[in-house]
Every structure is written in C-alpha cells, then in structure tokens.
Amino acid sequence: MFCVAADSRYNALVVTFEGIFDSVQAGMLVKDIQEKVRGLKKDFLVFTDMTDLERMDKDAVPNIEMLMQTCDTYGAATVVRIIPQPDKDIGFNIMSKFHYSPRVKIYTCRSRKEAHGLLRKICPLKPASERP
C-alpha cells in the first residue's frame, strides 16, 4: 500500500509505503506521481517514508526507476528517504545514480526523527511563498 501527497505550500512530494508493495501498486504509484508533480515548482523535495513497509517486491523496480526519472524531469532538488531496515532497500542508492541527475541531493535516514532533524538543517520547511 502507498500514499502520495503533493504539498504545493511547501513544494514537497510525500510518499509513504505500508505493508507489502508490489509491481501493480508501483504502476499506480507512478501514475499518481506523474499527476501530482505537475502542481509543484522546480527544486521540490521528495520525502519518502518506508517505516511501515513490510516488503517491496523486486518486480516493482522498473516502476521505481520511472518514478525517479519523473521526479528528476519535473525538477526535484532533494530526496530524503526513511529506510529503517537495510533489508527493505531494494537498491535505491544505485538506482538513484542512474535515474536522478547529479544536481539532486539524496539522503537516507533510519528513522523519522533523524529525517526530521535533517530536514530542519538542509531545507527548513517554510511555505514556498516565504522562501527567497
């Protein structure tokens, strides 16, 4: 299962995963993201939370790669991922090297607390209208 939200106020795309995530859901996720990123401005944040993910099927990889390319094409500047258990990582760092341009900063955290601390340091979440 997944949930996608685009927050234009903070210029952020938030993706959360729960339970078992398979290739069928991955295809639906790509379609959702292709729609939602259109409402964001260049240099948006992609925040991905896998805290409640039980398993991500390897068959989802091609769609995850497409998701990365879509975010890169629409102007993602920063990616913050929460992957609490290394065995849930299906190769995100390697895929990122091929599907995000070098200008995109990518961070992987082990917990929500760590991710929120990182976000406060690297991109204070002020509404887009208040940013320089």
C-alpha positions, 0 to 999 in steps of 0.5 A, spaced: 500 500 500 502 507 498 500 514 499 502 520 495 501 527 497 503 533 493 504 539 498 504 545 493 505 550 500 511 547 501 513 544 494 514 537 497 512 530 494 510 525 500 510 518 499 509 513 504 509 505 503 505 500 508 505 493 508 507 489 502 508 493 495 508 490 489 509 491 481 501 493 480 501 498 486 508 501 483 504 502 476 499 506 480 504 509 484 507 512 478 501 514 475 499 518 481 506 521 481 506 523 474 499 527 476 501 530 482 508 533 480 505 537 475 502 542 481 509 543 484 515 548 482 522 546 480 527 544 486 521 540 490 523 535 495 521 528 495 520 525 502 519 518 502 517 514 508 518 506 508 517 505 516 511 501 515 513 497 509 513 490 510 516 488 503 517 491 496 517 486 491 523 486 486 518 486 480 516 493 482 523 496 480 522 498 473 516 502 476 521 505 481 526 507 476 520 511 472 518 514 478 525 517 479 526 519 472 519 523 473 521 526 479 528 528 476 524 531 469 519 535 473 525 538 477 526 535 484 532 538 488 532 533 494 530 526 496 530 524 503 528 517 504 526 513 511 529 506 510 529 503 517 531 496 515 537 495 510 533 489 508 527 493 505 532 497 500 531 494 494 537 498 491 535 505 491 542 508 492 544 505 485 538 506 482 538 513 484 545 514 480 542 512 474 535 515 474 536 522 478 541 527 475 547 529 479 544 536 481 539 532 486 541 531 493 539 524 496 539 522 503 537 516 507 535 516 514 533 510 519 528 513 522 523 519 522 526 523 527 533 523 524 529 525 517 526 530 521 532 533 524 535 533 517 530 536 514 530 542 519 538 543 517 538 542 509 531 545 507 527 548 513 520 547 511 517 554 510 511 555 505 514 556 498 511 563 498 516 565 504 522 562 501 527 567 497 
